Amino acid sequence: MPLHMNLRDREPIAAALRRFKKLLERSGIHKEMRKRSHYEKPCEIRRRAELKKLSAIRKASTPRVKKTKDKK
């Protein structure tokens, strides 16, 4: 999955770098690099997935509080 970014005419380097960082963040490459920086045992992967599933279930089962605007 190659990333493409075109530089605009007379665009400052700082702005181009900021756009590039956002592009990397949106593509998920940086997250993937951090995830793969250390070896993770298969049992740890399964444990992490199970905890994520339980967290999602817990979050879905909690009652949602409706936000209301204060009338002044």
C-alpha positions as CSV (number, residue, x, y, z in Angstrom):
1,M,0.0,0.0,0.0
2,P,2.1,2.9,-1.2
3,L,1.4,6.4,0.1
4,H,1.3,9.3,-2.3
5,M,1.5,12.9,-1.3
6,N,1.9,15.7,-3.8
7,L,3.8,18.8,-2.7
8,R,2.1,22.1,-3.5
9,D,3.8,25.0,-5.1
10,R,5.7,27.2,-2.5
11,E,4.4,25.0,0.3
12,P,6.5,25.4,3.5
13,I,8.4,22.2,4.6
14,A,6.7,22.4,8.0
15,A,3.2,22.3,6.4
16,A,4.2,19.4,4.1
17,L,5.7,17.5,7.0
18,R,2.5,18.0,9.1
19,R,0.4,16.8,6.2
20,F,2.6,13.8,5.8
21,K,2.4,12.9,9.5
22,K,-1.4,13.1,9.3
23,L,-1.4,10.8,6.2
24,L,0.7,8.3,8.0
25,E,-1.6,8.4,11.0
26,R,-4.7,7.9,8.9
27,S,-3.2,5.0,7.0
28,G,-2.4,3.2,10.2
29,I,1.3,2.5,9.3
30,H,2.7,4.2,12.4
31,K,0.3,2.2,14.6
32,E,1.3,-1.0,12.9
33,M,5.0,-0.2,13.3
34,R,4.6,0.3,17.0
35,K,2.6,-2.9,17.3
36,R,5.3,-4.9,15.5
37,S,8.3,-3.3,17.3
38,H,8.4,-6.1,19.8
39,Y,7.4,-9.8,19.5
40,E,4.2,-10.7,21.2
41,K,3.4,-14.3,22.1
42,P,0.3,-15.9,20.6
43,C,-1.2,-16.3,24.1
44,E,-0.7,-12.6,24.7
45,I,-2.4,-11.8,21.4
46,R,-5.4,-14.0,22.4
47,R,-5.5,-12.5,25.8
48,R,-5.5,-8.9,24.4
49,A,-8.3,-9.8,21.9
50,E,-10.4,-11.4,24.7
51,L,-10.0,-8.3,26.9
52,K,-11.0,-6.1,24.0
53,K,-14.1,-8.1,23.4
54,L,-15.1,-8.0,27.1
55,S,-14.5,-4.3,27.2
56,A,-16.8,-3.8,24.1
57,I,-19.5,-5.9,25.7
58,R,-19.2,-4.0,29.0
59,K,-19.4,-0.7,27.2
60,A,-22.4,-1.8,25.2
61,S,-24.3,-3.0,28.2
62,T,-24.0,0.2,30.2
63,P,-27.0,2.5,30.0
64,R,-26.4,5.6,27.9
65,V,-27.0,8.9,29.6
66,K,-28.8,11.4,27.3
67,K,-27.3,14.8,27.2
68,T,-29.7,17.7,27.5
69,K,-29.2,21.4,26.9
70,D,-29.7,23.8,29.8
71,K,-32.5,26.3,29.0
72,K,-31.6,29.7,30.2
